[in-house]
C-alpha cells in the first residue's frame, strides 16, 4: 500500500497497528527489505496495515517523522510511533516488532 500525505490520516486513524516503510528507488538496502515488507503485508492482511512511503515523493511525511536514514520502518499503534527499525534487517526482526503490537 502506498502511503501519501493524502491518505495518511485515514490510515493512521484505524484501530489496527500500522507499519510504514520509508524508502527511495535509489536505495539498495530499501530494495533488499522490499520483498520482506510485501510478505508481511500479505501475511498480516486484516490484522495490520503495512505500507510504503517514498521519501522523494512524500518529504512532508519523512520530515514529520524525522526520517534521516532509509530504509526506516516505523511501527505505529494508536497513532503513536512505538518502535522503529533503521536499516536492512532479517524478516524475523520486523515480524517480532509487528507481533508485539497485535
HELIX and SHEET records of a PDB file:
HELIX    1   1 UNK A    8  UNK A   12  1                                   5    
HELIX    2   2 UNK A   28  UNK A   43  1                                  16    
HELIX    3   3 UNK A   59  UNK A   64  1                                   6    
HELIX    4   4 UNK A   91  UNK A   99  1                                   9    
SHEET    1   A 4 UNK A  48  UNK A  54  0                                        
SHEET    2   A 4 UNK A  17  UNK A  23  1                                        
SHEET    3   A 4 UNK A  72  UNK A  77 -1                                        
SHEET    4   A 4 UNK A  80  UNK A  86 -1                                        
END                                                                             
